[in-house]
Amino acid sequence: MKLFLRFITALFSLFILAAVSFFVALIFMYFYYTKDSIAFENILKSQPTSANRFFSEDGVLIAEEYDVHRIYITDKNVPEYLKLAFISAEDKSFYDHPGFDFKSIIRATSQNIYNYMFVRDNSRLIGASTITQQLIKNLLNDNERTFARKLKEIIYAIKLERSLSKEKILELYLNEIYLGRGAFGVVAASEKYFGKTLNELDIEEMALLAALPKAPSNYDPQENYEAIKERRDWVLDRMAENGVITKLVAQVMQGSKINYIDKDLYNKPNLLDRSIADKVQSNLYFDANAGRNYGLTYFLTINQNATDYISDQINKLEEIQNQGDLRANIRIISLISGRTLVDIQEGQKNTKNYKININERSILRPIYFGGIIGSGIDLNKKLLSTKSDTADTYPSLITVRKLFGSNAAVVDKNLKGNAEVYLLEYLQDKMQGAKVNYSWDEKIELNLDDVLTLYIPILTDGLPLDTYYVDKIDDMNGNQIYLHKDDDKVKLLESELAFKVKSLFCDMGEIEIYKNNKYAEPGNCFYYQKNEDKLFYLKFTGNVAFFAIISGVNLQKEDHLITIMNDIASGSLDLVDNMHLSDFLIPDDINAQQINKKTGSRYNYTENYVWEFF
């Protein structure tokens, strides 16, 4: 008995000596590491690298870019139960200790001595690291298991507690901690294990995430289901002990199975389409020297719902056409703001892949007619034209509007000359400052961006429009660092001329004019031009336009193809927010009048009339 008491006394004395030695070493190390201010300052400046994320205008995560899969989240956006689950599992005194937990150290030391001396099981040795210490360990990236490293960790934890709030420390920890499956931080882990956002998690799923830090590689539910379930249930018990949930709730949750995503079924968001990525990066949305290369959230103008719909329809068109080399370049643009709602580019990106003639029968025909109208010719004016068919070429009187929609050419040499000069000057002026002298009947190569440059001033009643892809950008703390603002606009064309040319695309039999003749319902406003094996197609409303260049299609089935394109365009325009769709505002210099449908006279119309613009 005496021998046992002596042993206990010696053991207790050894423990007291170890505790005193620990605190003497702690004091010494505190002053030692306090001198090394640079190392600690580097820790304070450490920010976990976060993924760049790209969201569509309709709220779809369409792309991520990262080397380390981490999505930073601020403390205010972390569900309270998730915070309490981690605190219950890792550091129940988190809000009370100064960076280390003395009671936990004593308890862990006693338990470890017992396990080592009596149980002889080193695998059951336990730690006493607080959340702050674990954060320091991760920030130092130091896995060395020495007494000096442990003291250094405690010293830095004390200093960190004096420098940052508890909320900020917990925020950094929940973003820094590795939770398995290549996921750093709770947001990435929630996506990879459950396919959910944090706000969608159940409490037992939060408990599972809180169970992972101890040994994430050993606790994957797909590989070691029973072990992680036991660990999760243990976390639920700790949450009940700490009053986060009741014991009854914990028992009910412990009876639930773990529903997780198979590793192979996790759908990683794609990288941003290269053509869109280039356009996003080509604009300097913020100071390039500000060091904001990571953790940015881009809110794009792209509407993913409409984009997916068009892609599906183009795939069906390819099957209908039985063409394996069908390629589609499609853009939907807001004619008010310039926001790019859809951008689909197949085949070579941004290449001049549309070769056309500069003449009145090419894609440039609307601009050519701008020269005719600009000569003072009304849209209902009948002109002498050469109308061609397969049998013969003969002269005919036809209104400007009907002439535009036909394959006819103007006979009047003066009008033709004016229109040709206007077209060449328009090209010279609008083609992004190109220092090229264009000549009639030469061939030029365009891409869809060039076509937009030529057509947008017509569709916007003469206003310039810089198309863009980003509405705003937030940094990883949720602070807005960029917001798109429209610049003041100087007209590129006279409103009257642009509006009249635009109206040539519309079926005037379907146009309705209202509100003192200042607004016009768009009716069926579309235009197309075929060129060898390529089709240019345009459909628009008052403030949104669908542009497409389709190549590799069978133009022998032209009517059927146009019907399909009309359906695709109409369907996609319906899918963008209805606020994007509106009627035409008729410019102040334009008068809407009724004309005789057959003769074109605005003075002798009957019930058989259509509207025209003067």
Sequence and secondary structure as in RCSB ss.txt:
>XXXX:A:sequence
MKLFLRFITALFSLFILAAVSFFVALIFMYFYYTKDSIAFENILKSQPTSANRFFSEDGVLIAEEYDVHRIYITD
KNVPEYLKLAFISAEDKSFYDHPGFDFKSIIRATSQNIYNYMFVRDNSRLIGASTITQQLIKNLLNDNERTFARK
LKEIIYAIKLERSLSKEKILELYLNEIYLGRGAFGVVAASEKYFGKTLNELDIEEMALLAALPKAPSNYDPQENY
EAIKERRDWVLDRMAENGVITKLVAQVMQGSKINYIDKDLYNKPNLLDRSIADKVQSNLYFDANAGRNYGLTYFL
TINQNATDYISDQINKLEEIQNQGDLRANIRIISLISGRTLVDIQEGQKNTKNYKININERSILRPIYFGGIIGS
GIDLNKKLLSTKSDTADTYPSLITVRKLFGSNAAVVDKNLKGNAEVYLLEYLQDKMQGAKVNYSWDEKIELNLDD
VLTLYIPILTDGLPLDTYYVDKIDDMNGNQIYLHKDDDKVKLLESELAFKVKSLFCDMGEIEIYKNNKYAEPGNC
FYYQKNEDKLFYLKFTGNVAFFAIISGVNLQKEDHLITIMNDIASGSLDLVDNMHLSDFLIPDDINAQQINKKTG
SRYNYTENYVWEFF
>XXXX:A:secstr
 HHHHHHHHHHHHHHHHHHHHHHHHHHHHHHHHHH HHHHHHHHH      EEEE TTS EEEEE SSB     G
GGS HHHHHHHHHHH TTTTTSSSS HHHHHHHHHHHHHIIIII  GGG      HHHHHHHHHHT     HHHH
HHHHHHHHHHHHHS HHHHHHHHHHH B STTBBSHHHHHHHHHS  GGG  HHHHHHHHHSTT GGG  TTT H
HHHHHHHHHHHHHHHHTTSS HHHHHHHHTS      GGG        HHHHHHHHHS  S TTS   SS EEEE
S  HHHHHHHHHHHHHHHHHHT TT EEEEEEEETTT BEEEEEE SSTT   EEEESSTTSTTHHHHHHHHHTT
T  TT EEEEEEE SS EEEEEEEHHHHHHSS EE  HHHHHHHHHHHHHHHHHHSTT      TT EEEE HHH
HHHHHHHHHTTT     BSEEEEE TTS EEEE        SS HHHHHHHHHTTB TTS  EETTTTEE   SB
EEEEEETTEEEEEEE SSEEEEEEEES  GGGHHHHHHHHHHHHHHHHHHS GGG   EE  TT  EEEEETTT 
 SSS  SSEEEEE 
